[in-house]
Amino acid sequence: MSAGGRGPDPREEQVRRMLDGPHPVLPPGLAAQAVRHGGRRLRLRRAAHRAAGWLLVLVLVAFLVWVGVEQPWATEPAQVTPPWEGW
């Protein structure tokens, strides 16, 4: 029934006919091909995640080395020279 109560929805009937009708024949080896493709995608995804993790570790190490060498929290000494006395 449609939302207005006027009878069955024509689109719903069309979908039911399509699902009840003859199904197309799938090519042989389709399941094996899907398994190979899925395995390849899974390996690529794992490799990408592993590479991203290593990149994150390298960035963190580089940042820690920079912080240790530069010490950006320390203030620079004043560039004011003391006055000359007795000149």
VOBA-1610 file (N, C-alpha, C; in pm, whole numbers, padded with zeros to 5 digits, always signed):
BEGIN
Met+00083-00117+00000Met+00000+00000+00000Met+00088+00124+00000Ser+00045+00224-00068Ser+00117+00350-00066Ser+00081+00427+00060Ala+00150+00537+00083Ala+00130+00614+00205Ala-00011+00671+00212Gly-00074+00703+00099Gly-00206+00762+00098Gly-00317+00658+00107Gly-00285+00530+00101Gly-00385+00426+00109Gly-00462+00407-00020Arg-00409+00445-00135Arg-00480+00437-00262Arg-00454+00309-00337Gly-00377+00221-00282Gly-00347+00097-00353Gly-00199+00073-00356Pro-00158-00034-00421Pro-00015-00066-00425Pro+00064+00036-00507Asp+00185+00061-00462Asp+00275+00154-00530Asp+00326+00087-00657Pro+00315+00153-00773Pro+00361+00091-00898Pro+00511+00060-00896Arg+00587+00144-00831Arg+00732+00118-00825Arg+00761-00006-00743Glu+00687-00024-00634Glu+00705-00143-00551Glu+00668-00268-00629Glu+00560-00261-00704Glu+00519-00376-00787Glu+00625-00408-00892Gln+00682-00306-00951Gln+00785-00327-01053Gln+00907-00395-00991Val+00947-00353-00872Val+01062-00413-00804Val+01030-00558-00770Arg+00909-00585-00724Arg+00871-00724-00691Arg+00877-00813-00815Arg+00829-00762-00929Arg+00834-00840-01053Arg+00979-00867-01094Met+01066-00768-01077Met+01206-00787-01114Met+01271-00893-01025Leu+01240-00890-00895Leu+01301-00985-00803Leu+01245-01126-00821Asp+01120-01137-00861Asp+01058-01268-00879Asp+01090-01329-01015Gly+01133-01249-01110Gly+01157-01295-01246Gly+01283-01380-01257Pro+01318-01418-01376Pro+01440-01500-01396Pro+01566-01419-01365His+01655-01482-01296His+01780-01416-01260His+01885-01443-01367Pro+01970-01345-01396Pro+02073-01365-01499Pro+02176-01468-01452Val+02232-01537-01548Val+02335-01637-01519Val+02467-01565-01497Leu+02532-01597-01387Leu+02660-01533-01355Leu+02773-01605-01427Pro+02874-01533-01469Pro+02986-01598-01538Pro+03060-01690-01442Pro+03113-01800-01495Pro+03189-01891-01409Pro+03317-01823-01361Gly+03356-01849-01239Gly+03478-01792-01184Gly+03460-01653-01126Leu+03336-01604-01122Leu+03313-01470-01069Leu+03346-01464-00920Ala+03309-01567-00847Ala+03336-01568-00702Ala+03486-01570-00676Ala+03560-01652-00751Ala+03705-01658-00732Ala+03770-01524-00767Gln+03721-01460-00871Gln+03775-01330-00910Gln+03745-01226-00801Ala+03626-01232-00744Ala+03591-01138-00637Ala+03679-01160-00515Val+03709-01286-00483Val+03796-01316-00368Val+03937-01262-00394Arg+03989-01281-00514Arg+04123-01228-00546Arg+04125-01076-00536His+04024-01013-00592His+04018-00867-00591His+04007-00816-00447Gly+03922-00879-00368Gly+03907-00838-00229Gly+04034-00857-00149Gly+04104-00968-00173Gly+04232-00992-00104Gly+04336-00889-00142Arg+04340-00854-00268Arg+04435-00752-00315Arg+04405-00618-00250Arg+04277-00581-00244Arg+04240-00453-00180Arg+04273-00453-00032Leu+04252-00567+00033Leu+04282-00577+00175Leu+04433-00562+00199Arg+04515-00627+00115Arg+04660-00614+00130Arg+04706-00470+00105Leu+04649-00405+00004Leu+04685-00266-00023Leu+04644-00175+00092Arg+04526-00198+00147Arg+04481-00116+00259Arg+04572-00135+00381Arg+04608-00259+00408Arg+04698-00285+00522Arg+04834-00220+00499Ala+04886-00229+00377Ala+05015-00167+00347Ala+05007-00015+00361Ala+04897+00043+00318Ala+04881+00189+00330Ala+04873+00229+00477His+04801+00153+00557His+04792+00185+00700His+04927+00169+00767Arg+05000+00065+00729Arg+05133+00044+00787Arg+05227+00158+00749Ala+05224+00200+00622Ala+05309+00310+00577Ala+05271+00440+00647Ala+05142+00464+00665Ala+05098+00585+00734Ala+05143+00582+00880Gly+05139+00466+00941Gly+05185+00454+01080Gly+05334+00484+01093Trp+05413+00428+01002Trp+05558+00454+01005Trp+05586+00601+00979Leu+05512+00662+00887Leu+05532+00804+00859Leu+05499+00887+00982Leu+05393+00851+01052Leu+05358+00922+01175Leu+05468+00907+01280Val+05523+00789+01293Val+05632+00767+01389Val+05754+00851+01351Leu+05788+00854+01222Leu+05904+00933+01178Leu+05883+01082+01202Val+05762+01130+01176Val+05733+01272+01201Val+05745+01302+01349Leu+05695+01213+01434Leu+05703+01233+01578Leu+05848+01234+01625Val+05931+01143+01575Val+06072+01139+01613Val+06143+01266+01566Ala+06116+01309+01443Ala+06178+01432+01392Ala+06137+01552+01477Phe+06011+01559+01517Phe+05966+01668+01601Phe+06035+01666+01736Leu+06047+01548+01796Leu+06113+01539+01926Leu+06260+01576+01918Val+06327+01537+01810Val+06467+01576+01792Val+06478+01726+01776Trp+06390+01786+01697Trp+06392+01930+01677Trp+06368+02003+01810Val+06272+01956+01888Val+06243+02019+02016Val+06363+02006+02109Gly+06429+01891+02106Gly+06546+01873+02192Gly+06662+01961+02153Val+06680+01985+02025Val+06793+02065+01979Val+06763+02214+01990Glu+06649+02256+01943Glu+06616+02399+01937Glu+06564+02455+02069Gln+06498+02376+02148Gln+06436+02419+02273Gln+06357+02548+02253Pro+06247+02541+02178Pro+06173+02663+02144Pro+06108+02730+02264Trp+06101+02666+02378Trp+06041+02727+02496Trp+06139+02821+02566Ala+06268+02807+02538Ala+06369+02892+02602Ala+06373+03028+02531Thr+06384+03133+02611Thr+06393+03266+02551Thr+06537+03296+02512Glu+06552+03374+02408Glu+06687+03409+02363Glu+06744+03514+02458Pro+06876+03513+02476Pro+06935+03615+02563Pro+06918+03754+02500Ala+06907+03851+02583Ala+06891+03989+02536Ala+07016+04033+02461Gln+06998+04109+02357Gln+07109+04156+02275Gln+07153+04297+02316Val+07137+04331+02442Val+07174+04464+02491Val+07312+04454+02553Thr+07398+04542+02512Thr+07534+04543+02569Thr+07537+04630+02694Pro+07615+04594+02791Pro+07622+04678+02911Pro+07691+04811+02880Pro+07659+04915+02955Pro+07720+05044+02927Pro+07868+05042+02963Trp+07947+05123+02888Trp+08090+05136+02913Trp+08111+05236+03026Glu+08184+05194+03122Glu+08211+05287+03232Glu+08359+05323+03230Gly+08386+05446+03262Gly+08524+05491+03268Gly+08586+05519+03132Trp+08510+05554+03041Trp+08563+05582+02909Trp+08581+05724+02887
//
